[in-house]
Amino acid sequence: MPLVSTTMYKKINLLGIVCLCWLSFAQAQTENSPYSRYGLGDIVPGQNILSRGMGGVSAAYYDFNTINFINPASYARLQATTLDFGVELGNRTLRANNPPRKFSSYSPNISYVQLAFPLKKNGGWGVNIGLRPITRVNYKIGQTERLYLGVPGDTFNISTLYEGNGGAYEAHIGTGFNITKDLTFGINFGYTFGSKDYTTRKAIIDTLEYYYKSNHETKTNYGGVLLNAGLQYTAKLDKLHWLRFGVYGNLESKLNAKQDIIRESFEYNSNTGSPDRIDSVYRQSDISGKVTYPASYGAGIVFDRLGKWQIGVDYAQQKWSKYRFYDEKDMVQDSWQMKIGGQITPSGGKTYWNFVSYRAGFSFGKDYIKVDKELPTWTLSLGVGLPMRKPAYTNQFSVINTVFEFGRRGDNTSLVRESFFRVGIGLSLSDIWFQKYKYD
C-alpha cells in the first residue's frame, strides 16, 4: 500500500508542476479579438493536438498512449500511465471593410495538461486528471469621436478605449470502463471557472479646460460543476478492419457568479502607465448571480484499418441560445461544427519515417457569436506524430504530436473577419517515463 501511495503522489506532484508553468506562460498572451467581448469569449480548440491534426475528430477516437479527454469513454482503453500536454503559437489577423483596416497579433498558449493511468493491468478501466482552457477574452479597441453639445462651437473630441480580459477553464477528473468488451462508458467530473473583466475608459481631449478621465468597469468571477459523459462502441468487420462509434455530451449547468461594478475618475500613472483612481463615483461589490452554461453534444464514426490508416467524421453542437449572464441574453446563437479527418502510418519499412503518423483534416460550421449576422467558420489542419524512439528498441511509446492549422471566421460581408494560423506541439509521454525498474 505505501508503494502505491508514493507512486500516486509523484504523478499528482508532476501534474501540479506543469500547471504552475501554465500560469506564467499564459501571461504572455497578446491576442486581440473584438468578438471575444460576447458570451464567455472566443472558444479555443478543445481537442488534443493529435485529434486537431485530423480536423478535430474525437468522438469515436481512442489510442492506447494518448488521452482523448473529449470523450471520457476512451479512458477504458488506456494501457500505460501517460502525461499529455500541448502548447501552441497562434497568429490572428483582423480585417474590416468600412473603413479598410488590418491588425495582426501573436499569442502563445498552453492548450491542455492531462495525466492518465490504467487501473487494470490489461486495460478496461482508466482514470484521467486534467486542466484545459475553454474560452479566452482578450481585446483592446480604441475609438475617437467628436461630441456636439448643442451650442455652436461647443464640441469635444472624446477618446474611448474598450478593453476586456479573462476566460474560462475546466479542471476535471474522469474515469472510463468497459461495459462489455466492445462497449465502453466514461464520465468527467469537472469544475468550470473563469472571469470576465470589461472596461470602458473615456477621455476628453483637445480642450482648453482639463477634465478627469472616466472608467466604467465590470468584473465578474464565476464557477460551478460540469459533468461530461460519453460512450464508445467498436465493431470488428474482419481481421484487419474495425468500425468505431462514439457519442458524448454535457447537460446545461448553472455557474455561481460574483460581480463588481465600478464607476470612477482616474489618471494614468506617468511611471507605470497603469490607471490610478482619483475618485470613486459608484461602486457595488459581490453582486451574486448565475451564468447559464449551455448543453452540448457530439457524435462520430471512425473506420480503422488496423495499424495502417483510419478516417473519421464528427458532428458537434452547442445550445448557446440558452446562455444567460445574470439572466440577460447576449449576441450568441446555437453553434454547430462538422469535422472530417484521418491519418496514415506506413509501418512497413525499416526507416524511422515508416513509424511516423501523417494526419490531415477539415472542419466547418457556424460560430456561436452573432453580432450582425451569422459567422461561418472553417479550419484546415495537417499534423504528424513523431515517435521519440522506434518501439522495436525500447518499451517506450512516447510521441511528439504536431499540428498546423489555418482557418477563418466570418466572410467578406462580416463587420470584422478573422483569419488565423496556429502551430501546436503535444507531448504524449508514456511507459518508460513512469515505469518502476525491476532490476538494478
C-alpha positions as CSV (number, residue, x, y, z in Angstrom):
1,M,0.0,0.0,0.0
2,P,2.7,2.6,0.8
3,L,4.3,1.9,-2.6
4,V,1.1,2.7,-4.4
5,S,0.5,5.8,-2.4
6,T,4.1,7.1,-3.2
7,T,3.7,6.4,-6.9
8,M,0.3,8.2,-7.0
9,Y,1.9,11.2,-5.1
10,K,4.6,11.5,-7.7
11,K,2.0,11.6,-10.5
12,I,-0.1,14.3,-8.9
13,N,3.0,16.3,-8.0
14,L,4.2,16.2,-11.6
15,L,0.9,17.4,-12.8
16,G,1.0,20.3,-10.3
17,I,4.4,21.5,-11.5
18,V,3.2,21.6,-15.1
19,C,0.1,23.5,-14.1
20,L,2.2,26.1,-12.3
21,C,4.2,26.6,-15.5
22,W,0.9,27.3,-17.2
23,L,0.2,30.4,-15.1
24,S,3.4,32.1,-16.1
25,F,3.2,31.1,-19.7
26,A,-0.4,32.4,-20.0
27,Q,0.7,35.9,-19.1
28,A,2.4,36.2,-22.4
29,Q,-0.9,36.4,-24.3
30,T,-1.1,39.3,-26.8
31,E,-4.3,38.3,-28.7
32,N,-6.8,41.0,-29.7
33,S,-10.2,39.7,-30.8
34,P,-13.3,42.0,-30.6
35,Y,-15.6,39.0,-30.9
36,S,-14.3,37.8,-27.5
37,R,-16.5,40.6,-26.0
38,Y,-19.6,38.4,-26.3
39,G,-20.7,35.3,-24.5
40,L,-17.8,33.8,-22.5
41,G,-15.2,34.8,-25.1
42,D,-13.6,33.1,-28.0
43,I,-13.9,29.3,-27.8
44,V,-10.4,27.7,-28.0
45,P,-9.8,24.4,-29.8
46,G,-10.9,21.7,-27.3
47,Q,-9.2,18.6,-28.6
48,N,-5.7,17.3,-28.0
49,I,-3.0,18.0,-30.6
50,L,-3.3,14.6,-32.2
51,S,-7.1,14.9,-32.9
52,R,-6.7,18.5,-34.1
53,G,-4.3,17.2,-36.8
54,M,-7.3,15.1,-38.0
55,G,-9.6,18.1,-38.1
56,G,-10.8,17.6,-34.5
57,V,-12.2,14.1,-35.0
58,S,-12.5,12.7,-31.4
59,A,-16.0,11.3,-30.6
60,A,-15.0,7.7,-31.6
61,Y,-11.2,8.0,-31.5
62,Y,-9.1,6.2,-28.9
63,D,-5.4,5.3,-28.7
64,F,-3.5,3.3,-26.1
65,N,-1.0,6.1,-25.5
66,T,-2.8,9.3,-25.9
67,I,-5.6,10.9,-23.9
68,N,-8.9,11.8,-25.6
69,F,-10.5,13.9,-22.9
70,I,-13.4,15.0,-25.1
71,N,-15.0,11.5,-24.8
72,P,-14.1,10.0,-21.4
73,A,-15.2,6.6,-22.6
74,S,-11.8,6.4,-24.3
75,Y,-10.1,6.2,-20.8
76,A,-11.1,2.5,-20.7
77,R,-8.6,1.8,-23.5
78,L,-5.5,3.2,-21.6
79,Q,-2.6,0.7,-21.4
80,A,0.1,2.9,-19.7
81,T,0.5,5.9,-17.5
82,T,0.5,8.9,-19.8
83,L,1.3,12.6,-19.3
84,D,-0.1,14.5,-22.3
85,F,0.2,18.3,-22.6
86,G,0.1,20.7,-25.5
87,V,1.4,24.2,-26.4
88,E,0.7,26.4,-29.4
89,L,1.6,29.7,-31.0
90,G,-1.3,31.4,-32.8
91,N,-1.4,34.3,-35.3
92,R,-4.7,36.2,-35.7
93,T,-5.4,38.8,-38.4
94,L,-8.4,41.0,-38.3
95,R,-9.8,42.8,-41.3
96,A,-12.6,45.3,-41.6
97,N,-14.1,46.9,-44.7
98,N,-15.5,50.2,-43.5
99,P,-13.0,51.9,-43.3
100,P,-10.5,49.3,-44.6
101,R,-8.3,48.2,-41.7
102,K,-6.0,45.3,-40.8
103,F,-4.5,44.2,-37.5
104,S,-2.3,41.1,-36.6
105,S,-1.3,39.7,-33.3
106,Y,0.5,36.7,-31.9
107,S,-0.3,34.6,-28.8
108,P,1.5,31.7,-27.1
109,N,-0.8,29.4,-25.1
110,I,-0.8,26.2,-23.3
111,S,-3.6,24.0,-24.8
112,Y,-4.1,21.4,-22.0
113,V,-2.4,19.3,-19.3
114,Q,-3.6,15.7,-18.8
115,L,-2.3,12.8,-16.6
116,A,-4.0,9.4,-17.1
117,F,-3.3,5.9,-15.9
118,P,-5.0,2.5,-16.2
119,L,-6.5,0.9,-13.1
120,K,-6.3,-2.6,-14.6
121,K,-3.2,-4.3,-16.0
122,N,-4.6,-5.1,-19.4
123,G,-6.9,-2.1,-19.7
124,G,-10.6,-1.9,-19.3
125,W,-10.6,0.8,-16.6
126,G,-8.7,4.1,-16.6
127,V,-8.6,7.5,-14.8
128,N,-7.6,10.9,-16.1
129,I,-6.9,14.2,-14.3
130,G,-6.6,17.4,-16.3
131,L,-6.8,21.1,-16.8
132,R,-7.7,22.9,-20.0
133,P,-8.9,26.4,-21.2
134,I,-12.4,26.6,-22.7
135,T,-12.6,30.3,-23.8
136,R,-10.4,33.4,-23.9
137,V,-11.4,37.1,-23.5
138,N,-8.8,39.4,-24.9
139,Y,-9.5,42.6,-26.8
140,K,-8.4,46.2,-26.8
141,I,-10.0,48.7,-29.2
142,G,-9.6,52.5,-29.4
143,Q,-12.1,55.0,-30.8
144,T,-12.1,58.8,-31.2
145,E,-15.3,60.7,-31.9
146,R,-16.4,64.4,-31.8
147,L,-19.3,65.2,-29.4
148,Y,-21.5,68.2,-30.2
149,L,-23.2,69.7,-27.1
150,G,-25.9,71.8,-28.9
151,V,-24.1,75.2,-28.6
152,P,-22.4,76.5,-31.7
153,G,-18.7,75.8,-31.5
154,D,-19.1,73.8,-28.3
155,T,-17.7,70.4,-29.3
156,F,-15.3,68.0,-27.7
157,N,-13.1,65.2,-29.0
158,I,-13.6,62.1,-26.9
159,S,-11.2,59.2,-26.9
160,T,-12.7,55.8,-25.8
161,L,-10.7,52.7,-25.0
162,Y,-12.6,49.4,-24.8
163,E,-10.7,46.6,-23.1
164,G,-11.5,43.1,-22.0
165,N,-9.7,40.2,-20.3
166,G,-10.5,36.8,-18.8
167,G,-11.6,33.4,-20.0
168,A,-13.0,30.1,-18.8
169,Y,-11.1,26.9,-17.7
170,E,-12.1,23.4,-16.8
171,A,-10.4,21.2,-14.2
172,H,-11.6,17.6,-14.2
173,I,-11.1,14.1,-13.1
174,G,-12.7,11.3,-15.1
175,T,-13.0,7.6,-15.4
176,G,-13.8,5.2,-18.2
177,F,-14.5,1.5,-18.0
178,N,-15.7,-1.5,-20.1
179,I,-19.4,-2.3,-20.1
180,T,-18.7,-5.2,-22.5
181,K,-15.5,-6.0,-24.5
182,D,-16.6,-3.7,-27.3
183,L,-18.7,-1.1,-25.4
184,T,-17.1,1.5,-23.0
185,F,-18.6,4.3,-20.9
186,G,-16.9,7.3,-19.3
187,I,-17.6,10.4,-17.3
188,N,-15.7,13.6,-16.4
189,F,-16.5,15.3,-13.1
190,G,-15.3,18.9,-13.8
191,Y,-15.2,22.3,-12.2
192,T,-15.6,25.1,-14.7
193,F,-14.3,28.5,-13.5
194,G,-13.4,31.8,-15.1
195,S,-13.6,35.6,-15.2
196,K,-14.8,38.5,-17.4
197,D,-13.3,42.0,-16.9
198,Y,-14.8,44.6,-19.2
199,T,-13.6,48.2,-19.1
200,T,-14.6,51.4,-20.9
201,R,-12.3,54.3,-20.4
202,K,-13.2,57.8,-21.8
203,A,-11.1,60.9,-22.0
204,I,-11.9,64.4,-23.3
205,I,-9.1,65.8,-25.4
206,D,-8.2,68.9,-27.4
207,T,-9.9,71.3,-24.9
208,L,-8.6,74.4,-23.0
209,E,-10.2,73.1,-19.8
210,Y,-8.9,70.0,-18.1
211,Y,-11.3,67.1,-17.3
212,Y,-10.6,63.9,-15.5
213,K,-10.8,60.6,-17.4
214,S,-13.7,58.2,-16.5
215,N,-13.6,54.4,-16.0
216,H,-16.6,52.2,-16.3
217,E,-15.6,48.6,-15.3
218,T,-17.5,45.4,-14.6
219,K,-15.6,42.4,-13.1
220,T,-17.2,39.0,-12.8
221,N,-15.9,35.7,-11.4
222,Y,-17.8,32.5,-11.9
223,G,-17.5,28.8,-11.2
224,G,-19.5,25.6,-10.9
225,V,-19.7,21.9,-11.5
226,L,-19.9,20.5,-15.1
227,L,-20.4,16.8,-16.0
228,N,-19.4,15.3,-19.3
229,A,-20.1,11.7,-20.3
230,G,-19.6,9.5,-23.3
231,L,-20.0,6.1,-24.9
232,Q,-17.8,4.3,-27.5
233,Y,-18.5,1.1,-29.4
234,T,-16.1,-0.9,-31.6
235,A,-17.4,-3.3,-34.2
236,K,-15.0,-5.8,-35.8
237,L,-15.7,-6.1,-39.6
238,D,-12.9,-8.6,-40.3
239,K,-9.4,-9.5,-39.2
240,L,-8.0,-6.1,-40.2
241,H,-10.9,-3.6,-40.3
242,W,-12.8,-2.0,-37.5
243,L,-15.7,0.4,-37.2
244,R,-15.8,2.7,-34.2
245,F,-18.8,4.7,-32.9
246,G,-18.8,7.4,-30.3
247,V,-21.2,9.9,-28.6
248,Y,-20.5,12.4,-25.8
249,G,-22.2,15.4,-24.2
250,N,-22.9,17.6,-21.2
251,L,-26.1,18.9,-19.7
252,E,-26.9,22.6,-19.1
253,S,-25.4,23.9,-15.9
254,K,-25.7,26.9,-13.6
255,L,-22.5,28.5,-12.5
256,N,-22.4,30.7,-9.4
257,A,-21.0,34.2,-10.0
258,K,-19.9,37.3,-8.1
259,Q,-19.7,40.7,-9.8
260,D,-18.2,44.1,-9.0
261,I,-19.4,47.3,-10.8
262,I,-17.0,50.3,-10.7
263,R,-17.5,53.9,-11.9
264,E,-14.6,56.2,-11.2
265,S,-12.4,59.0,-12.4
266,F,-8.7,58.3,-12.9
267,E,-5.4,59.4,-14.4
268,Y,-2.7,57.3,-16.0
269,N,0.4,56.8,-13.8
270,S,3.4,58.6,-15.5
271,N,5.8,55.9,-14.5
272,T,3.9,52.6,-15.0
273,G,1.2,53.7,-17.5
274,S,-1.5,52.0,-15.4
275,P,-4.7,53.9,-14.3
276,D,-4.7,55.4,-10.8
277,R,-8.1,56.1,-9.3
278,I,-8.8,59.7,-8.3
279,D,-12.4,59.5,-7.1
280,S,-14.9,56.6,-6.8
281,V,-18.3,57.8,-8.2
282,Y,-20.1,54.5,-7.7
283,R,-19.1,51.0,-6.6
284,Q,-21.0,47.9,-5.8
285,S,-19.2,44.6,-4.8
286,D,-20.0,40.9,-4.6
287,I,-23.3,41.0,-6.6
288,S,-24.5,37.4,-6.7
289,G,-25.9,35.9,-9.9
290,K,-25.9,32.9,-12.2
291,V,-24.2,32.1,-15.5
292,T,-26.0,29.5,-17.6
293,Y,-23.5,27.3,-19.4
294,P,-25.3,25.6,-22.3
295,A,-25.6,21.9,-23.1
296,S,-23.6,20.3,-25.9
297,Y,-23.3,17.0,-27.6
298,G,-21.2,15.3,-30.3
299,A,-21.2,12.1,-32.3
300,G,-18.8,10.5,-34.7
301,I,-17.6,7.4,-36.5
302,V,-14.1,6.1,-37.4
303,F,-13.3,3.5,-40.0
304,D,-10.0,1.8,-39.0
305,R,-7.6,-0.3,-41.0
306,L,-5.7,-1.8,-38.0
307,G,-2.2,-0.4,-37.7
308,K,-2.3,1.3,-41.1
309,W,-4.8,4.1,-41.5
310,Q,-8.1,5.4,-40.3
311,I,-10.7,8.1,-41.4
312,G,-13.4,9.6,-39.3
313,V,-16.3,12.1,-39.2
314,D,-17.7,14.1,-36.2
315,Y,-20.7,16.3,-35.7
316,A,-20.9,18.6,-32.7
317,Q,-23.5,21.2,-31.5
318,Q,-23.8,23.5,-28.5
319,K,-27.1,25.3,-27.4
320,W,-25.7,28.8,-26.9
321,S,-29.2,30.2,-27.4
322,K,-29.8,29.1,-23.8
323,Y,-26.8,31.0,-22.5
324,R,-27.6,33.6,-19.8
325,F,-25.4,36.0,-17.9
326,Y,-27.1,37.4,-14.8
327,D,-30.4,36.5,-16.5
328,E,-29.5,38.5,-19.6
329,K,-29.1,37.3,-23.2
330,D,-26.2,38.1,-25.3
331,M,-25.4,38.2,-29.1
332,V,-25.0,34.4,-29.3
333,Q,-26.8,31.6,-31.0
334,D,-26.7,27.8,-31.3
335,S,-23.5,26.7,-33.0
336,W,-22.5,23.5,-34.9
337,Q,-19.4,22.0,-36.4
338,M,-18.6,19.2,-38.9
339,K,-15.2,17.6,-38.7
340,I,-13.6,15.2,-41.2
341,G,-10.1,13.8,-41.0
342,G,-7.8,10.8,-41.0
343,Q,-4.3,9.5,-40.5
344,I,-2.0,7.0,-42.1
345,T,1.1,5.2,-40.7
346,P,3.2,3.3,-43.3
347,S,4.7,0.9,-40.6
348,G,6.1,-1.4,-43.3
349,G,9.7,-0.4,-43.7
350,K,12.8,-0.2,-41.6
351,T,13.4,3.5,-41.5
352,Y,12.2,5.9,-38.8
353,W,9.7,7.6,-41.1
354,N,7.8,4.4,-41.6
355,F,6.7,4.7,-38.0
356,V,5.6,8.3,-38.3
357,S,1.8,9.0,-38.4
358,Y,0.7,11.5,-41.0
359,R,-2.6,13.4,-40.5
360,A,-5.0,15.8,-42.3
361,G,-8.4,17.2,-41.6
362,F,-11.0,19.8,-42.3
363,S,-13.8,21.3,-40.2
364,F,-16.5,23.8,-40.9
365,G,-19.6,25.2,-39.2
366,K,-21.4,28.2,-37.6
367,D,-19.8,30.2,-34.9
368,Y,-21.8,30.8,-31.7
369,I,-21.4,34.6,-31.8
370,K,-23.9,36.6,-33.9
371,V,-23.4,40.4,-33.9
372,D,-25.0,41.5,-37.1
373,K,-25.2,38.2,-39.0
374,E,-24.0,34.6,-38.8
375,L,-20.3,33.9,-38.8
376,P,-19.3,30.9,-41.0
377,T,-16.1,29.2,-39.8
378,W,-13.7,26.7,-41.4
379,T,-10.3,25.2,-40.4
380,L,-7.8,23.2,-42.5
381,S,-5.3,21.1,-40.5
382,L,-2.2,19.0,-41.1
383,G,-0.3,17.0,-38.5
384,V,2.4,14.4,-37.8
385,G,3.0,12.0,-34.9
386,L,6.7,11.5,-34.3
387,P,7.8,8.6,-32.1
388,M,10.7,9.5,-29.8
389,R,12.3,6.2,-30.4
390,K,11.4,3.1,-32.5
391,P,9.3,0.7,-30.4
392,A,11.4,-2.2,-31.5
393,Y,14.3,-0.9,-29.5
394,T,12.6,0.1,-26.2
395,N,9.4,-0.5,-24.3
396,Q,8.6,3.2,-24.8
397,F,5.7,4.7,-26.8
398,S,6.1,8.4,-26.2
399,V,5.2,10.6,-29.2
400,I,5.6,14.2,-30.2
401,N,2.4,15.2,-32.0
402,T,2.3,18.4,-34.1
403,V,-0.4,20.3,-35.9
404,F,-0.6,23.1,-38.4
405,E,-4.0,24.9,-38.7
406,F,-5.2,27.6,-40.9
407,G,-8.8,28.9,-40.8
408,R,-11.2,31.8,-41.0
409,R,-14.2,33.2,-39.1
410,G,-16.6,35.4,-41.0
411,D,-16.6,36.4,-44.7
412,N,-16.3,39.4,-46.9
413,T,-19.7,40.7,-45.7
414,S,-18.9,40.5,-42.0
415,L,-18.2,43.6,-39.9
416,V,-14.9,42.0,-38.9
417,R,-13.5,38.8,-40.4
418,E,-10.7,36.9,-38.8
419,S,-8.1,34.6,-40.3
420,F,-5.8,32.6,-38.1
421,F,-2.8,30.3,-38.2
422,R,-1.8,28.0,-35.4
423,V,1.2,25.8,-34.8
424,G,0.8,23.3,-31.9
425,I,3.0,20.7,-30.3
426,G,1.8,18.0,-28.0
427,L,4.0,15.6,-25.9
428,S,2.5,12.3,-25.0
429,L,4.9,10.7,-22.6
430,S,4.2,7.1,-21.7
431,D,5.7,3.9,-20.3
432,I,9.4,4.5,-19.7
433,W,8.8,7.8,-18.0
434,F,6.8,6.2,-15.2
435,Q,7.9,2.6,-15.1
436,K,9.5,1.1,-11.9
437,Y,12.7,-0.7,-12.5
438,K,12.5,-4.5,-11.8
439,Y,16.3,-4.9,-11.8
440,D,19.1,-2.5,-10.7
